[in-house]
Amino acid sequence: MRFQESKYFNLLEHSKIEFSFGDLYFFENFILSELHEGIHFDWDKILEVIGATLDYYSGEFEIAYISNRVNSYSTDPQLWQRFHQEFNFISAIATVTYNDFGYINASIEKQFAKISLKRCDHLEEALTWVKHLREFSQN
């Protein structure tokens, strides 16, 4: 389910940025991405997202990342290693998959991630998980 079609679209305060390769939604503690069908999410596209992220969040920040894979696309799972060598603002990742192939891809990416990566079956599961992360709890 796309974020815009979910009940959370009107419940959670967010800003949307449209890129040529997909849409990103920015929230207080996380980013949600929905990339277009068939694209290859490469380092240049990641740098575009990083630029928008650095513009949106000011100063020092820590966020989670939700990849809502409503479409099929490709990426190099080793890019997570490069990302974590150069940037350190993502503390956790939730990947929402809608089929077995997506789950297998997320499992491969989990092997390369240096941080917690949760595979989710639906958007609500990912949003609930991010909301309850220790890093963002409102104690």
Helices and strands as residue ranges (DSSP letters): G 3-5, G 7-9, E 15-19, E 22-26, E 30-35, E 40-41, H 43-56, E 63-68, E 74-75, H 79-86, E 90-96, H 100-112, E 116-120, H 123-131, G 134-136
